[in-house]
Amino acid sequence: MRFILKYIRPLGSRVAFGMSLKLFGSMMELLIPYILSHIIDDITPLKDVPQVLLWGGIMIFCSLLAWAGNVIANRFAAGVARDATRAIRHDLFGHIVSMNSRDIDRITIPSLISRMSTDTFYVYRVIGMTQRMGVRAPIMLIGGIILTLTLDPVLSLILLAMLPFMAGLIFLISKKGVPLYEELQHRVDELVRVVRENASGVRIIKALGKTEYEKDRFQQVNRGVAQQETKASVIMAINNPTTQFLLNLGLVLVILAGAQRVNSGLTQAGKIVTFMSFFTMILNALLAITRFLTIGSKALASARRLQEVMETETEHTALPAAEEDPSAPHIEFRNVTFSYNHVQPTVQGISFSLPKGSTLGILGPTGSGKSTLIKLLLRFYDPDEGQILLSGRDIRTMELSDLRPRISAVFQNDALFRGTVEDNVRLGRQLSMEEVNDAIVRAQAEPFINEKGGLESPVQAHGSNFSGGQQQRLLLSRALAGSPEILLLDDATSALDFKTEAAFRAALREKGGSTTLIIAQRISAVMHCDQILVLEDGLPAGLGSHEELLRSCPLYQEIASLQLGGEDA
């Protein structure tokens, strides 16, 4: 719970004020049965109507004070819970977007979504309930016991005899419930994953007629969540009825013992009535505590999951700074080896150097490690062996805030965001209209943007109102805007027709300036590059120009023969 306390501490003054009001309201509630006992035992026998009315008015006044104190305290509790949860979500989101890529892969995106939504909601509930019940329930319980001791110590012993059994029961059930709710949250993560996959792949599911199959798959996951929820709820549900049974048993014993004591003249009827009122308050307080423990078990499991995320490392920190060398190659890979699982290398022994403004094409079969190279250049991951240098400086010595603004990238499965065309091209950067328009023209996106209504035309989530080729040209516009120092294109023209792709390549060469890495499946996309790196199973199979590779690289010759035809190649 230290994780939650960290966010409540800055709101301590509001918490203290609200809980003070709750304390005051609870004390007023405890006075009401005591006044009732005084009226029944001391005033009613005197038949003094004005005194009865006076003390009755005091009871009403105490009720109003209790009502006002509880209402205001509950409003403060809701405000504190809202602000604390908002701060948790803010920090959680900020940490997620700066998390180490390996940890994101380990926790998974669906689980992070679940933690941002479901887990923070449970924390919100427990923060609010702690302030509402955290003072009132203990005060009603402890205060009720103390006041019953002053009324009749013998009858109070019956109540006290029940408390150890109830406390032991609550402890055992809570100990069992927290792990069950942690497992439930893992099941919810799986549910989110399946829903996310179906939402993003709904078109292919419909196209292949797999709707029923996906419904069955969802049903299996949904059933698992329901079964785990039932298992946890059944365990926690034992708490409430068992507590009620023990307290009601105690109440029956109190009535029997009380009747005997009244009949023997050892106590008064008013004290028995008051004792039963306090007994009801104590019962309600214990039931509130059991409800709180149910919510608290869920919140504790959720807080652990949130804390796990917040304690993961952020992206790689920089090594001691080094100076750049203008005479060195702009980009250089020196014997770079990397694996995602630290077992089987994804790429191994990669070496090349690029002068400023030159282009490198990266070609190879699917799974050969092409996309991994640009992830390493962006420092999504650090290499296991070797170095990646930028102007002679190891990129591990650079702050990410210095490295990444120098690079623009278009990935295989890149994203357009809901907004306008201009919003997606700018992406929050301070760019002039001239830079935006120039990038759109170079990316061959101007004709269809004008047809759609210009820069202010809307873009739906994931660019669903644009075709695949149009989406790629918008993404290329975004990457080109601002004339980046380094441009990374990962299969970024696969949806373009040959004419549009050729026009884009011509515009890219004409403008120049950026050192460009182009990953492609088609030789036509890279054959005009200054150098071409051919990968096979993560190993370099060839490096050189198109003509050099046609003479020296068997894999490149095979690809060229298949794509261009033997004679044309």
C-alpha positions in Angstrom: 0.0 0.0 0.0 3.0 2.3 0.1 2.5 2.9 -3.6 -1.0 4.3 -2.9 0.2 6.3 0.1 2.8 8.1 -2.1 -0.1 9.7 -4.0 -2.3 10.4 -1.0 0.5 12.2 1.0 0.4 15.4 -1.1 -3.4 15.6 -0.4 -2.9 15.1 3.3 -4.5 18.3 4.5 -7.7 17.5 2.6 -7.7 13.9 3.8 -7.2 15.1 7.4 -10.0 17.7 7.2 -12.4 15.1 5.6 -11.6 12.5 8.2 -12.0 15.0 11.0 -15.5 15.7 9.8 -16.1 12.0 9.5 -14.9 11.5 13.1 -17.1 14.3 14.3 -20.2 12.8 12.5 -19.5 9.4 13.9 -19.2 10.8 17.5 -22.6 12.5 17.0 -24.1 9.1 15.9 -22.8 7.4 19.0 -24.3 10.1 21.2 -27.9 9.4 20.0 -28.4 6.0 21.6 -26.8 7.3 24.8 -29.3 10.2 24.9 -32.1 7.7 24.2 -31.0 5.7 27.3 -31.1 8.8 29.4 -34.6 9.7 28.2 -36.0 6.2 28.8 -34.4 5.5 32.2 -34.1 9.0 33.8 -36.6 11.4 32.3 -39.6 9.2 31.3 -40.3 8.0 34.9 -40.5 11.7 35.9 -43.2 12.3 33.3 -41.5 15.6 32.5 -42.7 16.3 28.9 -40.6 19.5 28.4 -37.5 17.5 29.3 -38.4 14.7 27.0 -38.9 17.3 24.2 -35.7 19.0 25.0 -33.6 15.8 24.9 -35.5 14.7 21.8 -34.6 18.0 20.1 -30.9 17.4 21.1 -31.2 13.9 19.4 -32.5 15.5 16.2 -29.7 18.2 16.4 -27.1 15.4 16.8 -28.6 13.6 13.8 -28.4 16.7 11.6 -24.7 17.3 12.6 -23.9 13.6 11.9 -25.6 13.9 8.5 -23.8 17.1 7.6 -20.4 15.9 8.7 -20.7 12.6 6.8 -22.0 14.3 3.6 -19.2 16.9 3.5 -16.6 14.3 4.5 -17.8 12.0 1.6 -17.4 14.8 -0.9 -13.9 15.4 0.3 -13.2 11.7 0.0 -14.4 11.6 -3.6 -12.3 14.6 -4.5 -9.2 13.1 -3.0 -9.8 9.7 -4.7 -10.3 11.5 -8.0 -7.2 13.6 -7.8 -4.9 10.8 -6.5 -6.1 8.4 -9.2 -5.6 11.1 -11.9 -2.0 11.6 -10.6 -1.5 7.8 -10.7 -2.7 7.5 -14.3 -0.6 10.5 -15.3 2.6 9.1 -13.9 1.7 5.6 -15.1 1.2 6.7 -18.6 4.4 8.8 -18.6 6.3 5.8 -17.3 4.8 3.4 -19.8 5.8 5.6 -22.8 9.4 5.8 -21.5 9.7 2.1 -20.5 12.5 -0.1 -21.6 11.3 -2.0 -24.7 12.3 -5.4 -23.2 9.9 -4.7 -20.2 7.1 -3.7 -22.5 7.6 -7.0 -24.4 7.6 -8.9 -21.1 4.5 -7.2 -19.5 2.7 -6.9 -22.9 0.6 -4.1 -24.2 -2.8 -5.7 -23.3 -1.7 -6.0 -19.7 -0.5 -2.4 -19.6 -4.0 -1.3 -20.9 -5.6 -3.4 -18.2 -3.5 -1.8 -15.5 -4.2 1.7 -16.8 -7.9 1.1 -16.7 -9.1 -1.7 -14.4 -6.4 -1.6 -11.8 -6.5 2.2 -11.4 -10.3 2.0 -10.9 -9.9 -0.5 -8.0 -7.3 1.8 -6.5 -9.7 4.7 -6.9 -12.4 2.8 -5.1 -10.2 1.8 -2.2 -8.9 5.4 -1.7 -12.5 6.7 -1.5 -13.7 3.9 0.7 -10.7 4.2 3.1 -11.6 7.8 3.8 -15.3 7.0 4.2 -15.0 3.8 6.2 -11.5 4.1 7.5 -12.6 6.5 10.3 -16.3 5.8 10.7 -16.2 2.0 10.9 -13.4 1.8 13.6 -15.0 4.6 15.6 -18.4 3.0 15.5 -16.8 -0.4 16.4 -14.4 0.8 19.2 -16.7 3.6 20.4 -19.7 1.3 20.5 -17.8 -1.3 22.5 -16.5 1.3 25.0 -20.0 2.8 25.5 -21.6 -0.7 25.9 -19.0 -1.4 28.6 -20.1 1.8 30.5 -23.8 0.7 30.1 -23.4 -3.0 31.2 -20.0 -4.7 31.4 -21.6 -8.2 31.8 -23.5 -7.9 28.5 -20.5 -6.4 26.8 -18.5 -9.5 27.5 -20.8 -11.5 25.2 -20.0 -9.1 22.4 -16.2 -9.2 23.2 -16.3 -13.0 23.1 -17.4 -12.9 19.5 -14.7 -10.5 18.2 -11.7 -12.9 18.2 -13.6 -15.3 16.0 -14.6 -12.6 13.6 -11.1 -11.1 13.5 -9.6 -14.5 12.7 -12.2 -15.2 10.0 -11.6 -11.9 8.3 -7.8 -12.4 8.4 -7.9 -15.9 6.9 -10.3 -14.9 4.2 -8.4 -11.8 3.2 -5.2 -13.8 3.1 -6.8 -16.2 0.7 -8.5 -13.6 -1.4 -5.6 -11.3 -2.5 -3.8 -14.0 -4.6 -7.1 -15.0 -6.2 -7.7 -11.4 -7.3 -4.2 -11.1 -8.6 -4.9 -14.2 -10.8 -8.2 -12.6 -11.8 -6.3 -9.5 -13.1 -4.0 -11.8 -15.2 -7.1 -13.3 -16.7 -8.5 -9.8 -17.5 -5.2 -9.1 -19.2 -5.8 -12.1 -21.5 -9.4 -10.9 -22.1 -8.1 -7.4 -23.2 -5.5 -9.1 -25.5 -8.2 -11.1 -27.3 -10.5 -8.1 -27.6 -7.7 -6.0 -28.9 -6.7 -8.6 -31.5 -10.3 -8.9 -32.7 -10.8 -5.1 -32.9 -7.7 -4.5 -34.9 -8.2 -7.6 -37.1 -11.9 -7.4 -37.6 -11.7 -7.0 -41.4 -9.5 -10.1 -41.9 -11.8 -12.1 -39.5 -14.9 -11.2 -41.6 -13.0 -11.7 -44.8 -12.0 -15.3 -43.9 -15.4 -16.1 -42.3 -13.9 -16.7 -38.9 -16.4 -14.8 -36.8 -17.8 -17.9 -35.1 -14.2 -19.2 -34.4 -13.3 -15.8 -32.8 -16.5 -15.8 -30.8 -15.7 -19.2 -29.4 -12.1 -18.1 -28.6 -13.5 -15.1 -26.8 -16.0 -17.2 -25.0 -13.2 -19.5 -23.6 -11.3 -16.5 -22.3 -14.4 -14.8 -20.9 -15.4 -18.1 -19.2 -12.0 -18.2 -17.5 -12.4 -14.7 -16.2 -15.9 -15.5 -14.9 -14.8 -18.7 -13.2 -11.9 -16.9 -11.5 -14.2 -14.0 -10.5 -16.6 -16.6 -9.1 -13.9 -18.4 -7.2 -12.6 -15.2 -5.6 -16.1 -13.9 -4.9 -17.2 -17.1 -3.2 -14.2 -17.0 -0.9 -14.8 -13.3 0.0 -18.6 -13.9 0.3 -18.1 -16.1 3.3 -17.1 -13.0 5.3 -20.4 -11.2 5.3 -22.9 -13.9 6.2 -20.6 -15.5 8.8 -20.0 -12.1 10.5 -23.7 -11.5 10.5 -24.4 -14.9 12.0 -21.9 -14.4 14.8 -23.2 -11.0 15.6 -26.8 -12.0 15.5 -26.0 -14.9 17.7 -24.4 -12.5 20.1 -27.5 -10.3 19.9 -29.8 -13.2 20.8 -27.6 -14.0 23.8 -27.6 -10.3 24.8 -31.4 -10.2 24.7 -31.7 -13.4 26.8 -29.1 -12.2 29.3 -30.5 -8.7 29.3 -34.0 -9.9 30.0 -32.7 -12.0 32.9 -30.8 -9.0 34.3 -33.8 -6.6 34.0 -36.0 -9.2 35.7 -33.5 -9.5 38.5 -33.2 -5.7 38.8 -29.5 -5.6 37.9 -30.0 -3.3 34.9 -32.7 -1.0 33.3 -34.8 -1.5 30.2 -33.4 1.7 28.6 -29.9 0.4 28.8 -31.0 -2.8 27.1 -32.6 -0.8 24.3 -29.5 1.4 24.0 -27.3 -1.7 24.1 -29.2 -3.2 21.2 -28.8 0.1 19.2 -25.0 0.0 19.8 -25.0 -3.6 18.9 -26.6 -2.7 15.5 -24.0 0.0 15.0 -21.2 -2.4 15.8 -22.8 -5.0 13.4 -23.0 -2.4 10.6 -19.4 -1.3 11.3 -18.1 -4.9 11.0 -20.1 -5.4 7.8 -18.5 -2.2 6.4 -15.1 -3.5 7.3 -15.8 -6.8 5.5 -16.9 -4.9 2.4 -13.8 -2.8 2.7 -11.6 -5.9 2.9 -13.2 -7.3 -0.3 -12.5 -4.1 -2.2 -9.2 -3.8 -0.5 -8.1 -7.2 -1.6 -8.8 -6.3 -5.2 -7.0 -2.9 -4.7 -4.0 -4.5 -3.1 -3.6 -6.9 -6.0 -4.0 -3.9 -8.4 -1.5 -1.7 -6.5 1.1 -4.5 -6.7 0.6 -4.7 -10.5 0.8 -0.9 -10.8 3.9 -0.8 -8.7 5.5 -3.5 -10.8 5.1 -1.2 -13.8 6.4 1.9 -12.0 9.5 0.0 -10.7 10.5 -1.2 -14.2 13.5 0.6 -15.8 12.9 3.5 -18.1 14.7 3.6 -21.4 18.4 3.2 -21.5 20.3 5.9 -19.7 23.3 7.5 -21.4 26.9 6.5 -20.8 29.5 9.2 -20.1 29.4 11.8 -22.8 31.8 11.7 -25.8 32.6 14.2 -28.6 31.4 13.8 -32.2 34.0 13.6 -35.0 32.8 15.5 -38.2 35.3 13.5 -40.3 34.0 10.2 -39.2 31.2 8.3 -41.0 27.8 9.7 -40.3 26.4 6.2 -39.3 28.6 3.2 -38.5 27.8 -0.3 -37.2 30.8 -2.1 -35.8 30.3 -5.8 -35.4 26.9 -5.5 -33.9 25.2 -8.5 -32.4 21.8 -8.5 -30.7 19.2 -11.0 -29.5 15.7 -10.3 -28.0 15.9 -13.3 -25.6 19.6 -13.3 -24.9 19.8 -16.8 -26.3 19.5 -16.9 -30.1 21.1 -13.9 -31.9 18.6 -12.0 -34.1 21.4 -10.2 -35.9 25.1 -11.0 -35.7 28.3 -9.4 -36.9 26.7 -6.5 -38.7 29.2 -3.9 -39.9 28.8 -1.0 -42.3 29.5 2.8 -42.5 27.6 5.5 -44.3 28.9 9.0 -45.2 26.5 11.9 -44.5 23.7 12.2 -47.1 24.2 8.7 -48.5 21.6 5.9 -48.7 21.7 2.3 -47.6 19.2 -0.3 -48.8 18.7 -3.3 -46.5 17.3 -6.4 -48.2 16.7 -9.9 -47.1 14.1 -12.6 -46.5 11.4 -12.2 -43.8 12.8 -12.7 -40.3 16.4 -11.9 -41.3 16.7 -9.0 -38.8 16.2 -6.0 -41.1 13.8 -4.1 -38.8 15.9 -4.9 -35.8 18.7 -2.7 -37.2 16.7 0.5 -37.1 15.3 -0.4 -33.7 18.9 -0.6 -32.5 19.8 2.7 -34.2 16.8 4.4 -32.4 18.0 2.7 -29.1 14.7 0.9 -28.5 17.3 -1.8 -27.6 21.0 -1.7 -27.0 23.3 -4.2 -28.8 24.6 -7.2 -26.9 28.0 -6.8 -28.6 29.6 -4.2 -30.8 28.9 -0.4 -31.3 26.6 1.9 -33.2 28.3 5.2 -33.9 26.8 8.5 -35.0 29.5 10.9 -36.3 32.1 8.8 -34.5 30.1 8.9 -31.1 28.7 5.8 -29.6 24.9 6.4 -29.4 24.9 4.9 -25.9 26.7 8.1 -24.8 23.8 10.3 -26.1 20.7 11.3 -24.3 17.6 10.0 -26.0 16.2 13.5 -26.1 19.3 14.4 -28.3 19.4 11.2 -30.4 15.8 10.7 -31.5 14.9 14.3 -32.7 17.7 13.8 -35.3 15.9 10.8 -36.7 12.6 10.3 -38.6 11.2 6.9 -39.2 8.3 5.1 -41.0 7.8 1.6 -39.6 6.1 -1.5 -41.2 3.0 -1.1 -39.0 3.0 2.6 -38.3 0.1 4.5 -36.9 -2.0 7.5 -37.9 -3.8 9.3 -35.2 -7.3 10.7 -35.1 -7.3 14.4 -36.0 -6.5 16.2 -39.2 -4.0 15.7 -42.0 -2.0 18.6 -40.7 -2.0 17.3 -37.1 -0.6 13.9 -38.3 2.1 15.5 -40.4 3.2 18.0 -37.7 2.8 15.5 -34.8 3.3 18.3 -32.3 6.5 19.7 -33.9 7.0 23.4 -34.5 7.0 23.2 -38.3 6.2 26.0 -40.8 3.5 25.6 -43.4 6.2 25.6 -46.0 7.9 22.6 -44.4 4.6 20.8 -44.1 3.6 21.4 -47.7 7.0 20.5 -49.0 7.0 17.2 -47.2 3.5 16.4 -48.6 4.6 17.2 -52.2 7.8 15.0 -51.9 5.8 12.1 -50.4 3.4 12.3 -53.5 0.5 12.9 -51.1 -0.7 16.3 -52.4 -3.2 15.1 -55.0 -5.4 12.9 -52.7 -5.1 15.3 -49.8 -6.5 18.1 -52.0 -9.3 15.7 -53.1 -10.1 15.0 -49.4 -10.4 18.7 -48.6 -6.8 19.9 -47.8 -4.8 19.9 -44.6 -7.9 20.2 -42.4 -9.5 17.1 -43.8 -10.2 14.6 -41.0 -8.2 11.5 -40.3 -10.0 8.7 -38.4 -8.2 6.5 -35.8 -5.5 4.3 -37.6 -6.3 6.2 -40.8 -9.2 4.0 -41.5 -10.7 6.5 -44.0 -7.7 6.3 -46.2 -6.4 3.5 -48.4 -3.2 1.6 -47.7 -1.2 3.6 -50.2 -2.6 6.9 -49.0 -1.8 6.0 -45.4 1.8 5.3 -46.4 2.2 8.6 -48.1 0.8 10.4 -45.1 3.4 8.6 -43.0 6.1 9.5 -45.4 5.0 13.1 -45.3 5.3 13.0 -41.5 8.8 11.5 -41.7 10.1 14.0 -44.3 8.7 17.1 -42.6 11.4 19.1 -40.9 14.2 17.6 -43.1 15.6 15.0 -40.6 19.3 14.3 -40.3 18.6 10.6 -40.6 15.6 9.0 -42.4 14.6 5.4 -41.7 12.1 3.8 -44.0 11.0 0.2 -43.0 9.0 -1.2 -45.9 7.5 2.2 -46.2 6.6 2.0 -49.9 5.2 -1.5 -50.1 1.6 -0.2 -50.8 2.6 2.2 -53.5 2.4 1.5 -57.2 5.6 1.5 -59.2 5.0 4.9 -60.7 4.3 6.6 -57.4 7.2 4.8 -55.8 9.6 5.9 -58.6 8.3 9.5 -58.2 8.9 9.4 -54.4 12.5 8.0 -54.9 13.2 10.8 -57.4 12.0 13.5 -55.0 14.0 11.9 -52.2 17.2 12.0 -54.3 16.5 15.5 -55.6 16.1 17.0 -52.1 19.0 15.0 -50.5 20.5 16.0 -47.2 19.3 13.1 -45.1 21.3 9.9 -44.5 18.7 7.3 -45.4 18.2 3.6 -44.5 15.6 1.9 -46.7 14.3 -1.6 -45.7 12.4 -3.2 -48.5 11.3 -6.6 -49.9 11.6 -5.3 -53.5 14.9 -4.8 -55.2 13.4 -1.9 -57.2 13.1 0.0 -53.9 16.8 -0.3 -53.0 18.7 -0.9 -56.3 19.5 2.8 -56.7 20.9 3.1 -53.1 24.6 3.9 -52.7 25.1 0.7 -50.7 22.9 -2.4 -50.2 23.2 -4.7 -47.2 21.9 -8.2 -47.8 20.9 -10.2 -44.7 20.2 -13.9 -44.3 19.2 -15.4 -40.9 20.6 -12.4 -39.1 24.0 -12.6 -40.8 25.4 -10.3 -43.5 25.3 -12.0 -46.8 26.6 -9.1 -48.9 27.4 -5.4 -48.9 27.9 -3.2 -51.9 26.2 -1.5 -54.8 23.5 -3.1 -57.0 26.1 -4.0 -59.7 28.6 -5.3 -57.2 26.1 -7.6 -55.5 24.9 -9.0 -58.8 28.4 -10.2 -59.4 29.4 -11.3 -55.8 26.3 -12.2 -53.7 24.4 -15.4 -54.6 21.4 -14.5 -52.4 21.1 -11.1 -54.1 21.4 -12.8 -57.5 18.6 -15.2 -56.6 16.3 -12.4 -55.5 17.1 -10.3 -58.6 16.4 -13.3 -60.8 13.0 -13.8 -59.2 11.9 -10.2 -59.2 13.6 -8.7 -62.3 14.1 -11.7 -64.5 17.4 -13.2 -65.4 18.1 -11.1 -68.5 16.9 -7.8 -66.9 19.0 -8.5 -63.8 
